């Protein structure tokens, strides 16, 4: 019986030792799993890096677009104000064109001229300029032809004969086209 007990203990020890030591198949399986895990991790890393780069590029594009929009908004910020002021300036210019006889009327006209010049200077300081002068070449982008006059040797076709209402341009944008009569 003692022999049987010793034999059993040896068998148990051998089984325990065999269980503790991995077989070559198990080691290969672990290496294979490790390799698959490395490939999976690398693939996942590449995907995340790609997403990061795309999001970063999109953020830079948004910032660039915002900066451009802000620049344009600042460039044309005075357009609405100019459109509101132009009718008053037109009325002041009409008042200046009225002939006066008396000293008081002449002084009043001088005051109106000063106000008109001040408004024109304020518009020019904000990059708003009048367009449309007699003799200038007609440009449909900044002029609006409302009438025509016959052309002759002194007045070539497609030139401005008369300005009915001045036009104004803010930087490179038309605030109001000039209403003109052109030679045709």
Secondary structure, 3 states (H helix, E strand, C coil): CHHHHHHHHHHHHHHHHHHHCCCHHHHHHHHHHHHHHHHHHHHHHHHHHHHHHHHHHHHHHHHHHHHHHHHHHHHCCCHHHHHHHHHHHHHHHHHHHCCCCCHHHHHHHHHHHHHHHHHHHHHHHCCEEEECCCCCECCCCCEEEEEEECCCCCCCCCEEEEEEECEEEECCEEEECEEEEEEC
